[in-house]
C-alpha cells in the first residue's frame, strides 16, 4: 500500500489557472485538455452563439454571458502524470470562489494578456497566492496580437506583482509579425502557424543564436531576435527551482492559446518542475500526504450541477492516505460517520464513479446537506484543516419574496446557494429580514437566475445603505451585549450564528473601532 501510495503521489499535479477576465484562461484550460487527450474538439469561446461552449463553463448563465462564474474541476492524464486542473472564475465579482479554490491546489498557472499586461484582478489573485507562498508559472497569451516589447511586459510583472521573472521561452516578433518562440532551456526554435495541432509542432534544435539556419528562418527579424536573447540571458536570473517552489520566482512562457501555440512547452515544463501534493496544516498538526490514514477537506459545494436531478456535490481535496468508496469516514466538525457509495471524478460537468482516490485528487461527494465549506473528513482522527476564509462583503441587499406561496423554496434556495459560497446570508436581528451580502454586483444576477430556474422561487433585491460587514467578538460579554443593544439596527447573524456588525460608512466603522477597544472587529471569518 505504501509503495503504491508513494507512486501515486509522485505522479499527481493539482493546480489552478488564474487571470483577469478575457486574458484567455478558459481557452488555455481547453487547450491543455486537448493536449492531454481529455477532449477532442475545442468549443471555442467565439462559437458561443453557435451553441458550442467551452468545456469548463457548464452553468446556463455562463453560456449566456460568456464568462465563468464557478470553479470547474477537470482531471486528465498526460505523459504518465495524473493532472487535476481547476479553472477559476476570472471576474472579480466571483473572486471568493477563486480564493477558496486556491486552498485546494499545490501550484498556480497565471495567464496574462500580452497587450493588456498586468490587470487589477491578476494583482488581487497574486496577493492570495503570496499569502500561501504558492508556486506560480506564468503564460503570456495572445502573442499573435499587437502588443508592447516582451521585456516591457516582464518589467511590469516584476514591478506590479512583486515577483522575480525567469523567461523559459522567448517570442520572435508579435502580432502579424509573430514568427514563433525560442525555448531558452532546450535551445529549440518552434515556428508559429495559426490553428496548428499538436502534431504540427516541429521543434528545430539549435546550437546557439549564431546558428546560420536562423538567418534563413527569420529573415529581417534575425538580428533583433539575437540581440534580445543575448540581453535576456544576461539580465534575467537562471531558473531557481527552490525560489519557484517558495513562490518567489515565476518561470514565464509566451504563446497563443487560441492557436494551440506554446502550450506543449508550458505543459512539459510544468510537469517537470511543479510540486506534487504537499503537506498541509491543521489546527492540531501538519499532515503529510504519505500518511496511511485518509484526510481531506471540503473547499466548495455546488448544488444542481445536473438540473434534472437537483443534486448537491461537495468538492473534497484529498490530503493524505487513500480514499475508498463505501468506507466510513468522520466529519470532524459534526462528529458524524459518513459513507459514500458514488464518489466521482470530474471532467467539467461530466462525472464518473471512482473506487479509490489519492492525495492531490479532487473528488465529488453526494451531499445531503451534511457538509459545510471548510469541513474536514478523516478515518477517525479529529483534526481540522485550517479554515477557508469568508471575506467581508461590500454590497448588501434585502431579499423581497415576490411569491409568498414559494416561501419555503426561496428559503431553501437562499440557504443552499449561500452554503455554496455564491454569497453570504445574514439575518438582521431587529427585523429578522434576510440580507444577502456579496463582493460584486453580478452575483445578485446569478442568485436571482438560479433561484428562479433551480428552485422555482421569484424574488427581487432592494439596496441597503451598508458598505462593510465585520464579525464582532469580545472577551467582555457585557461590553459586546451593550454594543449590540445600542446598535441593534446594524447587528445581524451569519449562517453559522456568529454576530456581525454592518457599517454604513468607512468613517463610522473607523470611529466604532476606535471608541470600542474591547470589541474585536474582524474583516474575514475562518470557517
C-alpha positions as CSV (number, residue, x, y, z in Angstrom):
1,X,0.0,0.0,0.0
2,X,2.8,2.5,1.0
3,X,4.8,1.8,-2.2
4,X,1.7,2.3,-4.3
5,X,0.7,5.5,-2.4
6,X,4.2,7.0,-2.9
7,X,4.0,6.2,-6.6
8,X,0.5,7.8,-6.9
9,X,1.5,10.9,-5.0
10,X,4.6,11.5,-7.2
11,X,2.7,11.4,-10.4
12,X,0.0,13.8,-9.3
13,X,-0.1,17.5,-10.1
14,X,-3.0,19.7,-8.9
15,X,-3.1,23.3,-10.0
16,X,-5.5,26.3,-10.7
17,X,-5.5,28.6,-13.6
18,X,-5.9,32.3,-12.6
19,X,-6.2,35.5,-14.6
20,X,-8.1,38.7,-15.2
21,X,-11.3,38.3,-17.3
22,X,-10.6,37.9,-21.1
23,X,-6.9,37.1,-20.7
24,X,-7.6,33.7,-22.3
25,X,-7.7,31.5,-19.2
26,X,-10.6,29.3,-20.2
27,X,-9.2,28.9,-23.7
28,X,-5.9,27.8,-22.2
29,X,-7.7,25.3,-20.0
30,X,-9.3,23.8,-23.1
31,X,-6.1,23.5,-25.0
32,X,-4.4,21.8,-22.0
33,X,-7.3,19.3,-22.1
34,X,-6.8,18.8,-25.8
35,X,-3.1,18.1,-25.3
36,X,-4.0,15.6,-22.6
37,X,-6.4,13.9,-24.9
38,X,-9.3,14.6,-22.5
39,X,-11.4,16.3,-25.1
40,X,-11.2,16.1,-28.9
41,X,-12.8,19.3,-30.1
42,X,-12.5,22.8,-28.6
43,X,-15.7,24.7,-28.1
44,X,-14.0,28.0,-28.9
45,X,-15.4,30.9,-26.9
46,X,-16.2,32.7,-30.2
47,X,-18.6,30.0,-31.1
48,X,-20.9,30.5,-28.2
49,X,-23.7,31.9,-30.4
50,X,-23.5,28.7,-32.5
51,X,-24.2,26.6,-29.4
52,X,-20.7,25.4,-28.6
53,X,-19.3,26.4,-25.2
54,X,-16.0,26.0,-23.5
55,X,-15.8,22.6,-21.7
56,X,-15.3,24.2,-18.3
57,X,-18.3,26.6,-18.5
58,X,-21.3,24.5,-17.7
59,X,-23.9,26.6,-15.9
60,X,-26.6,28.1,-18.2
61,X,-25.9,31.6,-17.1
62,X,-22.2,31.2,-18.0
63,X,-23.2,30.1,-21.5
64,X,-25.4,33.2,-21.9
65,X,-22.9,35.7,-20.6
66,X,-19.7,34.1,-21.9
67,X,-18.0,34.3,-18.5
68,X,-17.0,31.7,-15.9
69,X,-18.9,32.2,-12.6
70,X,-17.9,28.9,-10.8
71,X,-14.8,26.9,-10.4
72,X,-14.7,23.8,-12.7
73,X,-12.6,20.7,-11.8
74,X,-11.1,18.6,-14.6
75,X,-8.8,15.7,-14.5
76,X,-6.7,14.2,-17.3
77,X,-3.6,12.1,-17.9
78,X,-0.5,13.2,-19.8
79,X,2.9,11.6,-20.1
80,X,2.3,9.3,-17.1
81,X,1.0,12.1,-14.9
82,X,-2.4,12.5,-13.4
83,X,-3.3,16.2,-13.7
84,X,-6.0,17.9,-11.7
85,X,-6.9,21.3,-13.2
86,X,-9.1,23.8,-11.5
87,X,-10.4,26.5,-13.8
88,X,-11.4,29.5,-11.7
89,X,-13.7,32.5,-12.4
90,X,-11.7,35.5,-13.6
91,X,-14.4,38.1,-12.9
92,X,-13.8,39.9,-9.7
93,X,-17.4,39.5,-8.5
94,X,-16.7,35.8,-8.1
95,X,-13.3,36.1,-6.5
96,X,-14.4,34.4,-3.3
97,X,-14.8,31.1,-5.2
98,X,-11.3,31.6,-6.6
99,X,-9.8,32.3,-3.2
100,X,-11.2,29.1,-1.7
101,X,-10.1,27.1,-4.7
102,X,-6.5,28.3,-4.2
103,X,-6.5,26.5,-0.8
104,X,-7.1,23.2,-2.7
105,X,-4.1,23.3,-5.1
106,X,-0.4,22.9,-4.9
107,X,0.6,25.4,-7.6
108,X,-0.9,28.0,-10.0
109,X,-0.7,28.9,-13.6
110,X,-1.2,32.7,-14.2
111,X,-2.4,33.9,-17.6
112,X,-1.5,37.4,-18.7
113,X,-2.8,39.2,-21.9
114,X,0.2,40.3,-23.9
115,X,-1.4,43.6,-25.0
116,X,-3.0,44.5,-21.7
117,X,-0.3,43.4,-19.3
118,X,-1.0,43.1,-15.5
119,X,-4.6,43.9,-14.7
120,X,-6.3,44.6,-11.3
121,X,-7.8,41.1,-10.8
122,X,-4.4,39.5,-11.5
123,X,-2.9,41.7,-8.8
124,X,-5.6,40.6,-6.2
125,X,-5.2,36.9,-7.0
126,X,-1.4,37.2,-6.8
127,X,-1.8,38.6,-3.2
128,X,-3.8,35.5,-2.3
129,X,-1.1,33.2,-3.7
130,X,1.6,35.2,-1.9
131,X,-0.2,34.6,1.5
132,X,0.2,30.9,0.9
133,X,3.6,31.0,-0.9
134,X,2.0,29.1,-3.8
135,X,4.4,28.4,-6.7
136,X,3.3,30.3,-9.8
137,X,4.0,29.7,-13.5
138,X,3.2,32.5,-16.0
139,X,1.8,32.2,-19.5
140,X,1.8,35.4,-21.5
141,X,-1.0,34.9,-24.0
142,X,-2.1,36.4,-27.3
143,X,1.3,36.9,-28.9
144,X,-0.4,36.8,-32.3
145,X,-1.9,40.2,-31.4
146,X,-0.1,43.6,-31.4
147,X,1.5,44.5,-28.1
148,X,4.5,46.1,-26.4
149,X,8.0,44.8,-26.2
150,X,8.2,41.5,-24.3
151,X,10.8,42.9,-21.9
152,X,8.3,45.7,-21.0
153,X,5.7,43.1,-20.0
154,X,8.3,41.2,-17.9
155,X,9.2,44.5,-16.2
156,X,5.5,45.2,-15.4
157,X,5.1,41.7,-13.8
158,X,8.1,42.3,-11.6
159,X,7.1,45.8,-10.7
160,X,3.3,45.3,-10.1
161,X,3.2,41.8,-8.8
162,X,6.5,42.0,-6.8
163,X,7.8,38.7,-8.1
164,X,11.0,37.8,-10.0
165,X,10.6,36.5,-13.5
166,X,12.6,33.9,-15.4
167,X,11.8,33.7,-19.1
168,X,11.8,30.0,-20.2
169,X,10.7,30.8,-23.8
170,X,11.2,33.9,-25.8
171,X,8.9,35.3,-28.6
172,X,10.1,36.2,-32.1
173,X,8.0,39.2,-33.0
174,X,4.4,39.8,-32.2
175,X,1.0,40.5,-33.9
176,X,1.1,40.0,-37.6
177,X,4.9,39.6,-37.4
178,X,4.8,36.8,-34.8
179,X,7.1,34.0,-36.0
180,X,7.3,31.7,-33.0
181,X,9.1,31.1,-29.8
182,X,12.6,30.1,-28.8
183,X,12.9,27.6,-26.0
184,X,15.7,29.1,-23.8
185,X,16.1,25.9,-21.8
186,X,16.1,23.3,-24.6
187,X,17.7,25.6,-27.2
188,X,14.9,24.9,-29.7
189,X,13.0,27.1,-32.2
190,X,9.3,26.4,-32.6
191,X,7.8,28.2,-35.6
192,X,4.3,29.6,-35.5
193,X,1.4,28.9,-37.8
194,X,-2.2,29.7,-37.0
195,X,-4.5,27.0,-35.6
196,X,-1.9,24.3,-35.6
197,X,-2.4,20.9,-33.9
198,X,0.0,19.1,-31.6
199,X,1.4,17.0,-34.4
200,X,2.2,20.2,-36.4
201,X,4.7,21.5,-33.9
202,X,8.2,20.5,-35.1
203,X,10.9,22.0,-32.9
204,X,14.2,22.8,-34.6
205,X,17.2,22.1,-32.5
206,X,19.7,24.9,-32.5
207,X,23.3,25.0,-31.1
208,X,23.2,28.8,-30.4
209,X,21.7,32.0,-31.6
210,X,24.6,32.3,-34.1
211,X,23.3,29.2,-35.9
212,X,23.2,30.2,-39.6
213,X,19.9,28.4,-40.2
214,X,18.2,31.2,-38.1
215,X,19.0,33.8,-40.8
216,X,17.0,32.0,-43.4
217,X,14.2,31.1,-41.0
218,X,13.8,34.6,-39.5
219,X,15.0,36.9,-42.3
220,X,14.9,40.5,-41.2
221,X,13.8,39.6,-37.7
222,X,17.0,37.6,-37.0
223,X,19.3,40.4,-35.8
224,X,16.7,41.8,-33.3
225,X,15.9,38.2,-32.1
226,X,19.7,37.6,-31.5
227,X,20.1,40.8,-29.6
228,X,17.0,40.2,-27.4
229,X,18.1,36.6,-26.5
230,X,21.6,37.8,-25.5
231,X,20.1,40.6,-23.4
232,X,17.6,38.2,-21.7
233,X,20.2,35.6,-20.9
234,X,22.4,38.4,-19.5
235,X,19.8,40.3,-17.5
236,X,17.4,37.7,-16.0
237,X,18.4,35.1,-13.4
238,X,18.7,31.4,-14.4
239,X,15.9,29.2,-13.2
240,X,16.0,28.5,-9.5
241,X,13.7,25.6,-8.5
242,X,13.7,26.4,-4.8
243,X,12.7,30.1,-5.4
244,X,9.9,28.9,-7.7
245,X,8.6,26.4,-5.1
246,X,8.6,29.2,-2.4
247,X,6.6,31.5,-4.7
248,X,9.4,34.0,-5.1
249,X,10.2,33.5,-8.8
250,X,7.9,32.7,-11.7
251,X,9.0,30.9,-14.9
252,X,7.5,32.7,-17.9
253,X,6.3,31.3,-21.2
254,X,4.9,33.0,-24.3
255,X,2.3,31.8,-26.8
256,X,-1.2,31.9,-28.2
257,X,-3.8,29.6,-26.5
258,X,-6.3,30.2,-29.3
259,X,-3.8,29.0,-31.8
260,X,-2.6,26.0,-29.8
261,X,0.8,27.6,-29.7
262,X,3.3,27.5,-26.8
263,X,1.1,25.1,-24.8
264,X,3.2,22.0,-25.2
265,X,6.3,23.7,-23.9
266,X,4.3,25.1,-21.0
267,X,2.8,21.8,-20.1
268,X,6.0,19.8,-20.4
269,X,7.9,22.2,-18.2
270,X,5.1,22.4,-15.7
271,X,5.2,18.6,-15.2
272,X,9.0,18.8,-14.7
273,X,9.1,21.5,-12.0
274,X,5.7,21.8,-10.4
275,X,5.3,20.3,-6.9
276,X,3.4,17.0,-6.3
277,X,0.8,17.1,-3.4
278,X,2.2,19.0,-0.4
279,X,1.9,18.7,3.4
280,X,-0.9,20.8,4.9
281,X,-1.6,22.4,8.3
282,X,-4.4,21.5,10.6
283,X,-5.2,23.3,13.8
284,X,-3.6,20.3,15.6
285,X,-0.6,19.4,13.5
286,X,0.9,19.2,10.0
287,X,-0.5,16.4,7.8
288,X,1.9,14.8,5.2
289,X,0.4,13.2,2.0
290,X,2.3,9.9,2.6
291,X,0.5,9.1,5.8
292,X,-1.5,5.9,5.7
293,X,-4.7,7.4,7.2
294,X,-7.0,9.3,4.9
295,X,-7.7,13.0,5.4
296,X,-9.3,15.6,3.2
297,X,-11.3,18.9,3.3
298,X,-14.3,20.4,1.5
299,X,-13.4,23.6,-0.3
300,X,-16.5,24.0,-2.5
301,X,-20.2,23.0,-2.6
302,X,-22.3,23.1,-5.7
303,X,-26.0,22.4,-5.9
304,X,-27.8,21.4,-9.0
305,X,-24.9,20.7,-11.3
306,X,-27.4,18.5,-13.0
307,X,-30.6,20.4,-13.0
308,X,-32.6,17.2,-13.8
309,X,-31.5,15.6,-10.5
310,X,-31.3,18.5,-8.1
311,X,-28.1,17.1,-6.8
312,X,-25.6,18.8,-4.4
313,X,-21.9,18.0,-4.6
314,X,-19.2,18.7,-2.1
315,X,-15.8,19.1,-3.7
316,X,-13.1,17.3,-1.5
317,X,-9.4,17.8,-1.8
318,X,-7.6,14.6,-0.6
319,X,-4.6,15.5,1.6
320,X,-3.3,12.1,2.9
321,X,-3.8,8.4,2.6
322,X,-6.3,6.6,0.2
323,X,-10.0,7.4,-0.1
324,X,-12.0,4.3,-0.7
325,X,-15.6,4.1,-2.0
326,X,-18.0,2.6,0.6
327,X,-15.7,3.1,3.6
328,X,-16.9,5.0,6.7
329,X,-15.3,8.4,7.4
330,X,-15.8,11.0,10.1
331,X,-16.8,14.7,9.5
332,X,-14.7,16.2,12.3
333,X,-17.0,19.2,12.8
334,X,-20.3,17.3,13.2
335,X,-18.6,14.1,14.5
336,X,-20.9,12.2,12.2
337,X,-19.9,9.0,10.4
338,X,-20.4,9.1,6.7
339,X,-20.2,6.6,3.8
340,X,-20.2,7.4,0.1
341,X,-21.4,4.9,-2.5
342,X,-20.9,7.1,-5.6
343,X,-17.8,9.3,-5.2
344,X,-17.0,10.9,-8.5
345,X,-14.1,12.4,-10.6
346,X,-14.8,15.3,-12.9
347,X,-14.5,16.4,-16.4
348,X,-16.3,19.8,-16.1
349,X,-19.9,18.7,-15.6
350,X,-19.3,15.1,-16.6
351,X,-18.7,12.8,-13.7
352,X,-17.6,9.2,-13.3
353,X,-17.8,7.0,-10.2
354,X,-14.4,6.0,-8.8
355,X,-13.3,3.3,-6.3
356,X,-10.2,5.0,-4.9
357,X,-8.5,8.4,-4.9
358,X,-5.2,9.6,-3.7
359,X,-3.6,12.8,-2.3
360,X,-3.9,15.7,-4.7
361,X,-7.1,14.3,-6.2
362,X,-10.3,16.4,-6.1
363,X,-13.4,14.3,-5.9
364,X,-17.1,15.0,-5.7
365,X,-19.2,13.6,-2.8
366,X,-23.0,13.5,-2.9
367,X,-24.1,15.8,-0.2
368,X,-27.4,15.7,1.7
369,X,-26.5,18.9,3.5
370,X,-24.1,17.2,5.9
371,X,-21.2,19.3,4.7
372,X,-20.2,23.0,5.1
373,X,-17.3,24.6,3.2
374,X,-14.2,24.0,5.3
375,X,-15.2,20.7,6.8
376,X,-12.5,18.0,7.3
377,X,-13.1,14.3,6.6
378,X,-10.8,11.7,8.2
379,X,-10.6,8.0,9.1
380,X,-11.1,8.9,12.7
381,X,-8.5,11.4,14.0
382,X,-10.3,14.7,15.0
383,X,-8.1,17.2,13.1
384,X,-9.4,20.2,11.2
385,X,-7.6,21.7,8.2
386,X,-7.0,25.4,8.7
387,X,-10.1,27.5,7.8
388,X,-11.1,28.6,4.4
389,X,-11.8,32.3,4.7
390,X,-15.1,34.2,4.1
391,X,-14.2,37.8,3.2
392,X,-16.2,40.8,4.3
393,X,-18.9,41.5,1.7
394,X,-19.3,45.1,0.4
395,X,-22.7,45.1,-1.3
396,X,-25.8,44.3,0.7
397,X,-29.4,43.8,-0.4
398,X,-32.7,42.9,1.3
399,X,-34.4,39.8,-0.1
400,X,-38.0,40.6,-1.1
401,X,-40.2,37.5,-1.8
402,X,-42.4,38.0,-4.9
403,X,-44.3,34.8,-4.5
404,X,-45.5,34.1,-0.9
405,X,-46.6,30.5,-2.0
406,X,-42.9,29.7,-2.7
407,X,-41.5,30.9,0.6
408,X,-40.1,27.5,1.5
409,X,-38.4,27.2,-1.9
410,X,-36.9,30.7,-1.5
411,X,-35.5,30.0,1.9
412,X,-34.1,26.6,0.9
413,X,-32.6,28.1,-2.3
414,X,-31.0,31.1,-0.5
415,X,-29.6,28.8,2.2
416,X,-28.1,26.3,-0.3
417,X,-26.7,29.0,-2.6
418,X,-25.0,30.8,0.3
419,X,-23.7,27.5,1.7
420,X,-22.1,27.1,-1.8
421,X,-20.3,30.4,-1.2
422,X,-22.1,32.3,-4.0
423,X,-22.9,34.9,-1.4
424,X,-23.3,35.3,2.3
425,X,-26.6,35.3,4.1
426,X,-27.3,37.4,7.2
427,X,-30.4,37.7,9.4
428,X,-31.0,41.2,10.7
429,X,-31.5,40.8,14.5
430,X,-34.0,43.7,14.9
431,X,-36.3,42.7,12.0
432,X,-35.4,39.1,11.1
433,X,-35.1,40.2,7.5
434,X,-32.8,38.2,5.2
435,X,-29.9,40.2,3.9
436,X,-27.6,38.9,1.1
437,X,-24.0,40.2,1.1
438,X,-21.6,39.8,-1.9
439,X,-18.3,41.1,-3.1
440,X,-19.7,42.0,-6.5
441,X,-23.0,43.1,-8.1
442,X,-23.1,40.4,-10.7
443,X,-23.6,37.7,-8.0
444,X,-27.1,39.1,-7.4
445,X,-28.0,38.3,-11.0
446,X,-26.6,34.8,-10.6
447,X,-28.6,34.2,-7.4
448,X,-31.8,35.6,-8.9
449,X,-31.4,33.4,-12.0
450,X,-30.6,30.3,-10.1
451,X,-33.4,30.8,-7.5
452,X,-36.0,31.0,-10.4
453,X,-34.6,28.2,-12.6
454,X,-33.4,25.8,-10.0
455,X,-35.9,26.4,-7.1
456,X,-38.9,28.0,-8.8
457,X,-38.7,31.0,-6.4
458,X,-39.1,34.6,-7.5
459,X,-37.6,37.5,-5.6
460,X,-36.1,40.9,-6.0
461,X,-33.2,42.6,-4.2
462,X,-33.6,46.1,-2.6
463,X,-30.5,48.0,-1.8
464,X,-29.3,48.7,1.7
465,X,-27.0,51.5,3.0
466,X,-24.3,49.3,4.4
467,X,-20.8,49.2,3.0
468,X,-19.0,46.6,5.1
469,X,-19.8,43.6,7.3
470,X,-17.4,42.6,10.0
471,X,-17.5,39.8,12.5
472,X,-17.5,41.0,16.2
473,X,-16.1,39.2,19.2
474,X,-15.1,40.2,22.7
475,X,-13.8,38.6,25.9
476,X,-16.1,41.0,27.8
477,X,-19.6,39.7,27.3
478,X,-21.1,42.8,28.9
479,X,-19.4,45.1,26.5
480,X,-20.4,43.0,23.5
481,X,-24.1,42.9,24.6
482,X,-24.2,46.7,25.2
483,X,-22.6,47.4,21.8
484,X,-25.1,45.1,20.1
485,X,-28.1,46.6,22.0
486,X,-27.2,50.2,21.2
487,X,-26.7,49.5,17.5
488,X,-29.4,46.8,17.1
489,X,-30.4,48.0,13.5
490,X,-26.8,47.3,12.3
491,X,-26.4,43.9,14.0
492,X,-27.0,40.6,12.2
493,X,-26.0,37.0,12.5
494,X,-24.4,34.9,9.7
495,X,-25.4,31.4,8.7
496,X,-23.2,29.9,11.4
497,X,-24.9,32.1,14.1
498,X,-21.9,34.4,14.6
499,X,-22.5,38.1,15.4
500,X,-21.9,40.6,12.6
501,X,-21.8,44.4,12.6
502,X,-22.8,46.2,9.4
503,X,-21.2,49.6,8.9
504,X,-22.8,52.3,6.9
505,X,-19.6,54.3,6.1
506,X,-15.9,53.9,6.3
507,X,-15.8,56.8,8.7
508,X,-18.4,55.3,11.1
509,X,-16.6,52.0,11.0
510,X,-13.3,53.6,12.0
511,X,-15.0,55.5,14.7
512,X,-16.6,52.4,16.2
513,X,-13.3,50.5,16.2
514,X,-11.6,53.5,17.9
515,X,-14.4,54.0,20.5
516,X,-14.8,50.3,21.4
517,X,-11.4,48.9,22.2
518,X,-13.0,45.9,24.0
519,X,-14.7,44.8,20.7
520,X,-12.6,42.8,18.2
521,X,-13.7,43.7,14.6
522,X,-12.7,41.1,12.0
523,X,-12.9,41.5,8.2
524,X,-12.8,37.9,7.4
525,X,-14.1,34.8,9.1
526,X,-12.3,31.4,9.1
527,X,-15.0,28.7,8.7
